[in-house]
Amino acid sequence: MSKLQSGNGVQWKDSRSQRGTVESLAEHESSSLGSDPELNGVTNTEIQTDKYGFIGGAQQSAGENADIPPDVLRQREAKWLDMLNSWDKWMAKKHKKVKLRCQKGIPPSLRGRAWLYLSGGKVKKEQNQGKFQELDSQPGDPKWLDVIEKDLHRQFPFHEMFVARGGHGQQDLFRVLKAYTLHRPEEGYCQAQAPIAAVLLMHMPAEDAFWGLVQICEKYLPGYYSAGLEAIQLDGEILFALLKRVSPVAHRHLKKYKIDPILYMTEWFMCAFSRTLPWVSVLRVWDMFFCEGVKIIFRVGLVLLKCMLGSQEKLKACQGQYETMELLRSIEPQYMQEAFLVQEVIERCKRDGIVRFGIAILKQSADIQKFIKEIELIASTPTENYMFNVSSEQALINIAGTLGDRIFNIEGTSQGQEFQLEMSQVGFSAHQTNKKDVIMLGAVGAYGWSGTVVHHTAGKPHIFLKNAFEKTLDDRNHSSLLGYSVTSVSDGSSEFYVAGAPRAVHRGQVIVYSVNSQNQPVIIDSQKGDQIGSYFGSVLCPVDVNADGVTDLLLVGAPMYMSEEKSETGRVYLFTITKGILSHQGVLEGPSALENARFGTAITAVPDLNLDNFSDVVVGAPLEGNGQGAIYIYYGDKKTIRKQSSQKILGSKLGSVLRFFGRSLDSRVDMNSDSIPDISVGAAGKAVQLWSRGVAAVTTTVSFNPEKISILSKPCMFGGRMVSCVLAKVCFRSKFRPTVSLGEVDIKYNLTLDADLQSSRATSRAQFDNSERLIQKSVSVSDKESCVDHNVYVQETPDFVSPVALRVDISPQNQDKGPALDAFQPKAWEFFIPFVKDCGSDDKCSCDLKLTVKAVNVSSSSSLLISPDRRRLSFIVTVTNMKENAYNTRVSANFSSNLFYASFTPPKDKTEVKCSSKTGSLDCRVGYPTLTPGQTVTFEINFDFSLNQIEKQAVVNFEVQSDSEEEVTSDNKVSLSIPVQYDAEIILTRNLNLDFCGIGPEDQVKHSVSVFDDIGPEFDITLRVSTGTFPINQARLTVSLPTSTKAGNPLLYVTSVQTAPVVNVQCDSSHLIDPLKIREKTHTARFTKESFRGTAELDCKAAKCETMTCVLKDLEMKTNYFVNITTRIWNGTFAFADFQTVLVAGSSEIQTPQPDLIVVTHKQQQVSSSPSFSKIKFL
């Protein structure tokens, strides 16, 4: 074994961190690099350490404060002791003084204590007494423990604390890192945390080091150690933007060779330079870091970049990516020395005028004001110009727009080296298309991580080039990750391909495309996420809800979407697909906004879980419930998915050790062969199989004996007296899915007297055998009716007109066994026991009710147009009783889904009418309790049209009934069906720049046309489409322009077509714009003489027209959309023509996707009604 020596052996030049130590020891050929067996054999008598505990240096080696007199150091210690003893006072009133003393350097004897105070770790420790000991006593997650154990010997192996494997230093380091994984299980362990914890352990006990590590990870460098490294990537972009101002030379060089900040600053920032700088410099940087925050890390990084790359002289030796990276890995020692570096960090950055932006995203902070104060320290002054207090994600997007390319964009360049397909990662995602020989493969790393998609066929793979998606992605920072997810959708006849790019413009993007005959992609549509960092498009799931071969929905996951409560709740978006164009239809309702759930990490379509013939959807939220995870089940409904989940399954309910339940999903196999799809759910190190259960649709009926309550008859003894009574027979029956025998379903049922589905009386007029109004029982229900009898005892009451209501509620006896109750079937019913009426000696009333209904202000010859000022549909309802008393008379109405009940107008004679409504139906009690012979009641029922449901007919079916007998019921029903059209509230207007145009003589006509001015005057047409309050999503604008006469002479020449907003208005105008390519080459124009006499208008009947179609999508209410067409008028045609005055007339027309249902009242507009052309002499 080679011993570590001093004297003529290893000469310690400067105490450095891990890498510096190894390099210094390696200078002596007989020294050891410190393999574990050798280090474990070294004893304290055989090694020599420097003043910081590093092996191989003399105790008196120069270090920090070497040139400061001892009495000055003692004075500093005394000042720091005084400050620490009155810490809250100093931080509140003299923070600038604290900052100045940290810049001078904290005395070594007090450094650990000061770091703990500065970071807030002391307060955290006091607020969580015993927390570290509790975590320390727990076993920990083996997944993290194995990784931590492997990393222990790599942390400062030449420091006396960590030199021995299994020594006290490595033991404490293991305890601190293990405790952190238990404290933040959703984050776990990152290797960069080990050197951070090791530095802390060199200065404080293990418990203090733990709370110091917590503060660094949660307060100083939040998000740096998460799995996605989103925070470190964002800070890398900020560093690069700041470098442009500090050192334009270095910025240009890194930009030229496409050297992403993540390549050189990851270790700097994540390890807080503990692996990079000499030890003395590390300590001084950390002193300022704990006081001033992450801006110190930025400053150090900027100083190093400027020193190493800030001059043309230095850049001569690093003309390429590899050479530049080697230079940054071998920083010259003079730039890392304490005296130089600290001075540069404090002074040089100020002189260079670095602008520091502070963005406070109020996530989860116990003391928001304190948090804002900390962010203000980062920002340049005046603070109000550089400090952003963000309370919403939309505001963050606005800030991104304000800062622009300076912070969020790393621009590419066509020069220098650039990755193409070397790091493609083909197969990162995969999808088998409907074409059996075509497989889509995502290649997220292609073209500098812009990404692409590979279509692999039986013949060969087709790799789409960078420019295929480049324009759509607007990929300036080479990190869109296109191909992160891939899938395809079908409209029955055509298949469209879909690819996700979750980091496109930082908000994520989904692209829909087809492939032409040349095997090149044709972009159909794209949708962008609405929040930075949400990872919109990372998960795609097409759903054919009704199994008709047409994709009804595309579900898009944004698992890192942040809620208003500043939690990574996640979000799943719903889009419908029409010819490849996506239309947003809302989002699924998922976890609480307080949950860091990452809802949408996995999404899968399930063939039919509840056996209602519609496909269903399962969504994973693997971080919900403190990282144990959950899945949500959503049932299909016709051609969509219900946005409310029908079931939520928590990972914590399946096992306390289960982690990240819901990170992956699959439902392609019926595991137990019961004809119901089952679900396989991925978790950390486990796969959970969930077997589906059958569904029971339970129905309840109740009959009463006698059917009515007779107050005069009191046959039952109850409570020591005779009372009226009724026997209630409660019967249950169930239909099961699947229809194979599922046995029985065990349910609990509650019976409640004098209570209906909406409310209950304060005191009940009836009781059960238990002398209560409520009774609870259990019963097993099969597909055969099973009944239970219950006695109902009626108390004396002045109200014997209103019937006694009986409410029945059911619920499963055991949620985890047997068939599940159908989530969309009623689980509560109401039944009524009426009182006997006075109907003469036979107690039978025979009535004859007649119902008439008339619609108000509705024409029988035309459709009813629904517009903003007309959304009400009213009916005059008349009920007449022509015979004996009609008891409990009621008018019911069932109406179509495009209507909802609004109100009723009571009768003028003040006869009592009460109406109540539920979805799709209405019940009105008329003249309660009785409608007397010959009595007529007239009242008005008002409905309003719902714009959420668009139907061609408004249908209302009325019926009058009573509890009395009635022989003739043919006049008791009235059905009305009213044809309906909806005013789209779209207004099409046009604006022209010319009212009149004069034409010169023939000798002034230019036949050689090299610029547009040679053609003739410019004629601009601006079409404006204005939407109203009607929720229309799409429209189609058709524009026809006369481009040539019947003789072939040109009329209008289109030079450009522009739309606004571009993302909403897309025109197929490529065939119209500059068809002669005059921008590229000179055109020779030829004109023939032609007579326009007798022609009033050169419109599409008298001339040849070209047509352009514009699709307006994702329309918003009360918004303007524009199409601007710039044309030139061919002077030559009119100069050679014989005419006096002629009108050139084009046309435009706007239509909705359903023109027979959604009407544009003024859908046409003549686009050229004003300009006229007359031949004049040259003056």
WOQUI-V278138 format. One record per residue. N is the residue number from 1. PHI is phi in whole degrees, 0 to 359 (none if undefined). NEAR is the number of other ideal C-beta (glycine too) atoms within 12 Angstrom. Layout:
<<N;PHI;NEAR> <N;PHI;NEAR>>
//
This chain:
<<1;none;16> <2;278;21> <3;275;23> <4;277;37> <5;244;24> <6;242;24> <7;68;14> <8;282;9> <9;280;25> <10;283;36> <11;262;20> <12;280;38> <13;278;25> <14;194;33> <15;293;38> <16;229;39> <17;287;40> <18;309;36> <19;292;30> <20;298;36> <21;297;40> <22;298;26> <23;296;24> <24;293;33> <25;292;37> <26;289;18> <27;294;18> <28;261;22> <29;295;12> <30;265;16> <31;280;31> <32;259;31> <33;282;26> <34;87;35> <35;295;20> <36;301;22> <37;300;14> <38;292;25> <39;295;33> <40;293;20> <41;267;19> <42;280;31> <43;252;17> <44;298;14> <45;281;8> <46;259;22> <47;235;33> <48;231;29> <49;242;31> <50;274;34> <51;293;25> <52;260;36> <53;97;31> <54;273;42> <55;284;42> <56;110;45> <57;236;38> <58;289;24> <59;299;20> <60;262;13> <61;301;28> <62;296;24> <63;210;33> <64;295;35> <65;63;27> <66;296;20> <67;259;13> <68;260;19> <69;302;11> <70;302;13> <71;292;10> <72;292;16> <73;298;23> <74;294;17> <75;297;17> <76;296;29> <77;300;26> <78;296;17> <79;296;25> <80;293;34> <81;299;21> <82;298;19> <83;292;32> <84;293;29> <85;287;15> <86;234;17> <87;297;25> <88;300;18> <89;295;15> <90;294;27> <91;292;28> <92;281;14> <93;246;13> <94;228;18> <95;294;24> <96;297;16> <97;293;20> <98;300;33> <99;299;26> <100;296;21> <101;291;28> <102;293;40> <103;293;25> <104;287;27> <105;111;35> <106;278;40> <107;304;31> <108;305;29> <109;293;19> <110;243;31> <111;298;34> <112;300;34> <113;295;28> <114;295;39> <115;301;40> <116;296;34> <117;291;36> <118;299;40> <119;284;41> <120;87;32> <121;296;36> <122;296;28> <123;295;23> <124;301;28> <125;297;28> <126;293;16> <127;284;15> <128;232;20> <129;303;13> <130;80;13> <131;295;22> <132;297;31> <133;297;17> <134;296;15> <135;293;28> <136;297;25> <137;278;14> <138;276;18> <139;290;14> <140;88;28> <141;275;31> <142;304;18> <143;301;21> <144;276;32> <145;298;23> <146;297;17> <147;292;23> <148;300;34> <149;298;25> <150;292;19> <151;272;30> <152;301;37> <153;285;31> <154;273;27> <155;267;41> <156;45;44> <157;293;40> <158;252;46> <159;260;40> <160;300;34> <161;288;32> <162;243;39> <163;291;38> <164;261;28> <165;293;27> <166;84;18> <167;288;26> <168;298;18> <169;295;35> <170;294;36> <171;297;22> <172;296;32> <173;298;42> <174;298;38> <175;297;33> <176;296;43> <177;292;48> <178;297;40> <179;299;38> <180;293;42> <181;296;39> <182;281;33> <183;290;34> <184;233;31> <185;297;30> <186;290;34> <187;263;33> <188;72;31> <189;234;40> <190;236;34> <191;301;26> <192;291;33> <193;285;43> <194;297;42> <195;297;39> <196;300;46> <197;296;48> <198;295;42> <199;299;44> <200;297;43> <201;294;39> <202;291;38> <203;235;34> <204;201;31> <205;296;23> <206;300;35> <207;296;32> <208;296;32> <209;298;39> <210;299;43> <211;290;39> <212;295;46> <213;295;49> <214;302;42> <215;294;33> <216;297;43> <217;287;37> <218;260;30> <219;252;32> <220;276;39> <221;233;37> <222;296;30> <223;82;32> <224;296;36> <225;252;37> <226;282;30> <227;299;27> <228;278;26> <229;53;26> <230;297;28> <231;294;31> <232;292;33> <233;292;34> <234;295;37> <235;293;35> <236;296;37> <237;292;36> <238;295;37> <239;300;44> <240;294;40> <241;293;33> <242;294;38> <243;298;40> <244;300;32> <245;275;25> <246;288;33> <247;216;33> <248;302;20> <249;297;24> <250;296;39> <251;298;30> <252;297;22> <253;295;38> <254;295;41> <255;292;34> <256;299;25> <257;261;32> <258;53;33> <259;267;39> <260;294;31> <261;306;39> <262;298;30> <263;284;28> <264;241;32> <265;256;38> <266;299;31> <267;293;30> <268;304;42> <269;284;43> <270;292;36> <271;260;39> <272;52;46> <273;65;43> <274;291;40> <275;259;33> <276;245;36> <277;268;42> <278;302;43> <279;300;44> <280;299;36> <281;293;42> <282;302;46> <283;296;39> <284;293;38> <285;297;46> <286;294;43> <287;304;40> <288;285;42> <289;299;43> <290;293;41> <291;274;37> <292;253;36> <293;93;34> <294;292;38> <295;297;38> <296;294;40> <297;297;42> <298;300;40> <299;297;39> <300;298;43> <301;300;45> <302;293;42> <303;298;43> <304;296;42> <305;296;41> <306;291;36> <307;293;30> <308;275;36> <309;234;40> <310;272;28> <311;222;18> <312;296;16> <313;299;11> <314;289;25> <315;280;24> <316;298;14> <317;268;18> <318;225;28> <319;267;19> <320;160;22> <321;298;26> <322;298;17> <323;296;23> <324;294;32> <325;296;24> <326;296;18> <327;295;31> <328;288;33> <329;281;21> <330;236;21> <331;294;34> <332;297;17> <333;304;22> <334;296;17> <335;279;32> <336;255;35> <337;291;28> <338;306;35> <339;302;23> <340;288;26> <341;294;39> <342;298;35> <343;298;22> <344;296;34> <345;299;40> <346;282;29> <347;254;16> <348;299;25> <349;296;34> <350;293;20> <351;292;14> <352;284;26> <353;71;14> <354;295;33> <355;264;28> <356;254;36> <357;267;32> <358;252;32> <359;245;33> <360;264;31> <361;264;32> <362;285;27> <363;275;28> <364;225;21> <365;227;21> <366;294;15> <367;236;15> <368;296;18> <369;297;14> <370;295;21> <371;298;27> <372;295;24> <373;301;22> <374;295;31> <375;291;33> <376;298;29> <377;295;31> <378;285;34> <379;288;27> <380;291;23> <381;259;16> <382;291;10> <383;302;20> <384;297;12> <385;273;15> <386;233;25> <387;250;25> <388;241;30> <389;259;24> <390;265;29> <391;248;21> <392;217;21> <393;291;34> <394;297;17> <395;297;22> <396;296;32> <397;296;27> <398;297;18> <399;297;28> <400;302;30> <401;293;19> <402;292;19> <403;287;25> <404;61;17> <405;296;21> <406;295;25> <407;243;33> <408;260;33> <409;241;25> <410;245;36> <411;285;27> <412;274;31> <413;211;19> <414;273;14> <415;259;15> <416;74;23> <417;279;21> <418;207;26> <419;293;27> <420;253;20> <421;246;24> <422;295;16> <423;241;21> <424;295;30> <425;57;25> <426;298;28> <427;98;21> <428;305;31> <429;223;33> <430;212;25> <431;206;31> <432;275;20> <433;282;28> <434;296;25> <435;280;19> <436;301;10> <437;265;15> <438;240;27> <439;242;27> <440;270;42> <441;233;35> <442;279;41> <443;233;43> <444;293;38> <445;270;27> <446;294;40> <447;54;37> <448;63;38> <449;71;40> <450;294;45> <451;89;48> <452;201;45> <453;233;52> <454;249;38> <455;260;38> <456;261;27> <457;249;20> <458;297;12> <459;281;10> <460;194;12> <461;279;23> <462;250;27> <463;263;28> <464;285;41> <465;288;20> <466;302;31> <467;287;17> <468;295;35> <469;241;37> <470;300;28> <471;293;16> <472;293;32> <473;285;42> <474;52;26> <475;272;34> <476;279;25> <477;249;34> <478;52;39> <479;209;38> <480;289;48> <481;61;45> <482;299;54> <483;99;49> <484;303;43> <485;217;45> <486;220;46> <487;196;42> <488;216;35> <489;230;44> <490;224;28> <491;255;26> <492;102;18> <493;246;11> <494;233;25> <495;248;32> <496;243;37> <497;258;47> <498;231;47> <499;226;55> <500;259;50> <501;229;51> <502;292;48> <503;247;43> <504;298;41> <505;41;34> <506;69;41> <507;251;35> <508;90;43> <509;205;44> <510;238;51> <511;243;48> <512;250;43> <513;213;34> <514;241;28> <515;238;29> <516;276;14> <517;293;7> <518;268;11> <519;59;21> <520;243;19> <521;287;35> <522;242;22> <523;290;30> <524;264;31> <525;198;36> <526;210;39> <527;228;39> <528;253;34> <529;291;38> <530;249;27> <531;209;36> <532;296;39> <533;76;36> <534;280;42> <535;62;41> <536;299;45> <537;96;53> <538;288;47> <539;227;45> <540;233;47> <541;214;45> <542;281;41> <543;226;43> <544;263;32> <545;296;34> <546;261;24> <547;56;21> <548;257;16> <549;87;17> <550;249;25> <551;289;38> <552;273;35> <553;220;43> <554;241;48> <555;264;52> <556;239;52> <557;270;46> <558;229;46> <559;294;47> <560;258;40> <561;297;45> <562;263;41> <563;282;29> <564;295;21> <565;274;22> <566;64;26> <567;242;30> <568;283;41> <569;290;36> <570;91;47> <571;207;44> <572;237;48> <573;264;43> <574;250;36> <575;230;39> <576;270;34> <577;236;40> <578;232;30> <579;53;26> <580;87;35> <581;265;32> <582;269;37> <583;234;31> <584;290;28> <585;236;28> <586;103;21> <587;228;31> <588;283;38> <589;277;23> <590;234;40> <591;292;38> <592;298;20> <593;295;21> <594;273;18> <595;272;33> <596;275;37> <597;261;45> <598;54;44> <599;298;50> <600;101;51> <601;298;48> <602;223;41> <603;221;47> <604;218;38> <605;269;38> <606;247;41> <607;309;30> <608;185;29> <609;287;40> <610;261;37> <611;56;32> <612;252;28> <613;73;19> <614;236;31> <615;291;38> <616;240;46> <617;225;49> <618;240;47> <619;236;54> <620;263;45> <621;229;48> <622;290;45> <623;258;40> <624;294;42> <625;67;33> <626;63;25> <627;90;36> <628;277;34> <629;94;46> <630;199;44> <631;233;51> <632;239;44> <633;247;41> <634;237;40> <635;272;34> <636;284;35> <637;211;25> <638;61;18> <639;243;22> <640;219;28> <641;241;43> <642;295;29> <643;282;25> <644;265;19> <645;288;27> <646;269;33> <647;206;32> <648;230;32> <649;244;33> <650;270;28> <651;297;35> <652;296;21> <653;282;21> <654;261;25> <655;163;18> <656;291;13> <657;269;22> <658;289;33> <659;234;34> <660;57;38> <661;296;45> <662;106;53> <663;288;40> <664;213;27> <665;217;41> <666;206;26> <667;214;33> <668;272;15> <669;235;18> <670;275;21> <671;293;20> <672;248;16> <673;55;13> <674;255;22> <675;71;20> <676;246;33> <677;300;34> <678;247;26> <679;237;40> <680;254;30> <681;238;40> <682;274;29> <683;221;35> <684;292;30> <685;74;18> <686;216;23> <687;234;21> <688;251;36> <689;258;21> <690;250;33> <691;274;22> <692;283;35> <693;252;33> <694;294;32> <695;244;34> <696;245;37> <697;257;31> <698;270;40> <699;242;26> <700;231;35> <701;229;20> <702;227;32> <703;239;21> <704;239;31> <705;225;19> <706;292;22> <707;290;21> <708;228;27> <709;270;40> <710;256;24> <711;292;24> <712;283;16> <713;264;18> <714;229;19> <715;272;19> <716;247;25> <717;269;14> <718;210;24> <719;65;16> <720;83;9> <721;211;13> <722;276;17> <723;222;27> <724;289;34> <725;211;32> <726;219;40> <727;265;25> <728;262;38> <729;260;25> <730;261;36> <731;241;25> <732;233;36> <733;211;25> <734;230;37> <735;255;26> <736;249;32> <737;232;29> <738;291;25> <739;284;17> <740;298;15> <741;299;14> <742;251;29> <743;79;18> <744;233;26> <745;245;38> <746;269;30> <747;232;38> <748;256;25> <749;228;37> <750;248;29> <751;248;40> <752;232;33> <753;270;41> <754;52;33> <755;216;29> <756;250;25> <757;286;20> <758;261;14> <759;201;13> <760;218;22> <761;292;22> <762;297;9> <763;232;15> <764;273;28> <765;271;33> <766;216;43> <767;218;31> <768;266;31> <769;300;23> <770;275;18> <771;62;18> <772;237;20> <773;277;31> <774;238;24> <775;221;30> <776;237;22> <777;221;26> <778;238;21> <779;203;31> <780;260;26> <781;245;36> <782;241;23> <783;279;25> <784;253;15> <785;294;20> <786;236;27> <787;234;21> <788;227;28> <789;266;21> <790;222;37> <791;279;29> <792;241;40> <793;252;35> <794;260;42> <795;276;30> <796;294;19> <797;208;20> <798;291;10> <799;263;20> <800;245;25> <801;266;23> <802;290;22> <803;293;34> <804;276;40> <805;270;32> <806;234;44> <807;258;34> <808;243;39> <809;241;28> <810;237;34> <811;204;22> <812;290;29> <813;290;23> <814;225;17> <815;295;19> <816;255;15> <817;229;16> <818;72;25> <819;298;38> <820;271;36> <821;290;38> <822;301;29> <823;293;25> <824;248;20> <825;254;22> <826;301;19> <827;239;26> <828;212;25> <829;224;28> <830;230;27> <831;227;32> <832;232;29> <833;251;34> <834;281;30> <835;270;34> <836;294;26> <837;262;32> <838;273;22> <839;234;23> <840;86;12> <841;293;7> <842;274;11> <843;55;22> <844;235;21> <845;252;31> <846;246;24> <847;249;37> <848;221;30> <849;265;45> <850;233;31> <851;241;41> <852;235;23> <853;224;32> <854;228;21> <855;284;30> <856;269;21> <857;56;16> <858;238;27> <859;275;12> <860;276;13> <861;257;7> <862;216;12> <863;287;23> <864;279;34> <865;270;29> <866;268;37> <867;223;24> <868;303;20> <869;265;11> <870;214;20> <871;235;27> <872;253;27> <873;233;36> <874;244;31> <875;232;38> <876;269;27> <877;251;41> <878;236;28> <879;242;40> <880;234;27> <881;254;34> <882;256;24> <883;226;25> <884;287;29> <885;309;33> <886;250;42> <887;273;36> <888;54;32> <889;290;43> <890;213;36> <891;252;45> <892;249;32> <893;217;38> <894;252;25> <895;226;36> <896;291;28> <897;289;22> <898;274;29> <899;240;41> <900;219;28> <901;293;30> <902;252;22> <903;190;19> <904;223;30> <905;256;20> <906;293;22> <907;298;25> <908;290;13> <909;275;13> <910;66;10> <911;298;25> <912;290;21> <913;226;32> <914;232;23> <915;241;29> <916;224;21> <917;230;25> <918;224;19> <919;308;14> <920;81;22> <921;212;24> <922;215;33> <923;231;29> <924;237;39> <925;274;34> <926;245;41> <927;60;36> <928;297;28> <929;270;29> <930;217;30> <931;254;42> <932;282;25> <933;302;21> <934;79;16> <935;280;27> <936;239;26> <937;236;38> <938;238;27> <939;213;31> <940;241;29> <941;249;41> <942;246;30> <943;245;40> <944;242;23> <945;277;35> <946;269;25> <947;278;27> <948;277;16> <949;235;22> <950;254;30> <951;230;27> <952;280;22> <953;231;24> <954;258;37> <955;245;25> <956;226;38> <957;248;25> <958;259;37> <959;208;29> <960;250;39> <961;218;28> <962;208;38> <963;277;32> <964;279;34> <965;284;23> <966;209;30> <967;275;16> <968;258;15> <969;242;18> <970;295;14> <971;259;22> <972;265;31> <973;235;23> <974;221;30> <975;243;21> <976;237;34> <977;232;21> <978;246;34> <979;296;23> <980;229;37> <981;231;30> <982;246;39> <983;285;32> <984;294;41> <985;60;34> <986;262;40> <987;242;25> <988;253;37> <989;232;23> <990;224;33> <991;224;22> <992;242;31> <993;268;21> <994;236;26> <995;255;16> <996;205;19> <997;222;34> <998;266;24> <999;247;35> <1000;277;23> <1001;286;17> <1002;296;21> <1003;289;13> <1004;261;21> <1005;286;28> <1006;267;26> <1007;270;21> <1008;263;16> <1009;253;30> <1010;247;19> <1011;226;19> <1012;297;27> <1013;298;16> <1014;291;24> <1015;286;35> <1016;158;36> <1017;294;27> <1018;278;26> <1019;232;38> <1020;261;28> <1021;238;41> <1022;245;28> <1023;255;43> <1024;244;27> <1025;251;43> <1026;249;28> <1027;265;32> <1028;248;26> <1029;262;22> <1030;281;34> <1031;280;25> <1032;265;38> <1033;260;29> <1034;223;34> <1035;207;40> <1036;232;38> <1037;252;43> <1038;247;32> <1039;237;42> <1040;242;31> <1041;233;41> <1042;287;40> <1043;254;35> <1044;202;26> <1045;281;32> <1046;294;22> <1047;276;23> <1048;98;18> <1049;284;32> <1050;287;40> <1051;246;46> <1052;247;47> <1053;239;40> <1054;281;42> <1055;253;31> <1056;197;23> <1057;227;34> <1058;235;23> <1059;233;30> <1060;206;22> <1061;291;19> <1062;298;21> <1063;292;22> <1064;260;30> <1065;239;34> <1066;231;31> <1067;243;33> <1068;270;21> <1069;253;30> <1070;298;15> <1071;284;15> <1072;266;30> <1073;281;27> <1074;44;25> <1075;296;20> <1076;271;25> <1077;56;14> <1078;294;27> <1079;299;17> <1080;258;11> <1081;210;13> <1082;284;16> <1083;247;26> <1084;263;15> <1085;267;28> <1086;234;18> <1087;232;29> <1088;246;19> <1089;291;19> <1090;208;28> <1091;254;19> <1092;253;32> <1093;295;13> <1094;86;11> <1095;254;26> <1096;281;18> <1097;225;26> <1098;265;39> <1099;255;27> <1100;288;29> <1101;272;16> <1102;265;23> <1103;216;34> <1104;272;23> <1105;246;30> <1106;251;31> <1107;245;25> <1108;234;36> <1109;245;26> <1110;241;36> <1111;260;35> <1112;254;43> <1113;234;35> <1114;51;31> <1115;289;36> <1116;251;22> <1117;288;19> <1118;54;17> <1119;225;25> <1120;258;25> <1121;230;37> <1122;232;29> <1123;232;46> <1124;247;31> <1125;245;40> <1126;256;29> <1127;231;42> <1128;236;37> <1129;266;42> <1130;287;44> <1131;302;38> <1132;300;37> <1133;301;42> <1134;278;42> <1135;294;34> <1136;269;30> <1137;268;33> <1138;255;21> <1139;193;28> <1140;259;19> <1141;217;23> <1142;217;34> <1143;255;29> <1144;267;47> <1145;230;34> <1146;260;42> <1147;212;32> <1148;219;39> <1149;216;30> <1150;247;42> <1151;221;28> <1152;265;33> <1153;298;25> <1154;233;21> <1155;296;21> <1156;281;16> <1157;249;25> <1158;254;37> <1159;255;30> <1160;260;38> <1161;293;23> <1162;235;20> <1163;268;24> <1164;247;23> <1165;211;31> <1166;282;28> <1167;274;41> <1168;221;41> <1169;278;23> <1170;263;21> <1171;295;36> <1172;228;28> <1173;235;38> <1174;231;21> <1175;280;28> <1176;233;19> <1177;279;13> <1178;286;13> <1179;260;7>>
//
